[in-house]
Amino acid sequence: MLEYKVSARRIDSHGSEAFAKDARIVLDTDMAGRPDAFNPAEMLLASLAACILKGAERVIPMLAFDLRGIEVKLHGLRQDSPPKMVRIAYEIVVDTAESDARLDLLHRNLQKYGTIYNTLADATELVGSIRRKG
């Protein structure tokens, strides 16, 4: 089993910060919001994006997949009562000359082996697609 450790603290009424290893992230915990930091819902979406991108780094060499670039676009839908994410949609855009079948293979691998992906898929509606850039 792998373990992860993160700590967080309130800076003031406008923000907080989280730490892991030697990294620090400013968090938007201001009730009015702030444009220079991720709020908790955005952090969740960013975590999914990071999971997909890290998964790509893992499976691309195993698949001998020709990749020039990859990006992930996400959209979360939150209900108010009780507050929770009810749907997350994503689009993976890949800059590649690989076939559609190989693009689908990459997508299946990203879905199957993603820790955050699988956690969220069990908790909310998670839908997404993969397409070639261009």
JORA-V793286 format. One record per backbone hydrogen bond with DSSP energy under -0.5 kcal/mol. CO is the residue of the C=O (numbers start at 0). NH is the residue of the N-H. If there is no record, write none. Layout:
CO & NH
CO & NH
This chain:
6 & 18
8 & 16
11 & 14
12 & 30
13 & 29
14 & 10
14 & 11
15 & 26
16 & 8
17 & 24
18 & 6
19 & 22
22 & 19
24 & 17
25 & 37
26 & 15
26 & 28
29 & 32
33 & 36
37 & 27
38 & 42
39 & 43
40 & 44
41 & 45
42 & 46
43 & 47
44 & 48
45 & 49
46 & 50
47 & 51
48 & 52
49 & 53
50 & 54
51 & 55
52 & 56
53 & 57
54 & 58
55 & 59
56 & 60
57 & 61
58 & 62
59 & 63
59 & 64
64 & 66
68 & 94
70 & 92
72 & 90
74 & 88
75 & 77
76 & 85
76 & 86
78 & 83
83 & 78
83 & 85
85 & 124
86 & 76
87 & 126
88 & 74
89 & 128
90 & 72
90 & 92
91 & 93
91 & 130
92 & 70
93 & 95
93 & 132
94 & 67
94 & 68
98 & 102
99 & 103
100 & 104
101 & 105
102 & 106
103 & 107
104 & 108
105 & 109
106 & 110
107 & 111
108 & 112
110 & 113
112 & 114
113 & 117
114 & 118
115 & 119
116 & 120
117 & 121
118 & 122
119 & 122
119 & 123
123 & 125
124 & 87
124 & 126
126 & 89
128 & 91
130 & 93
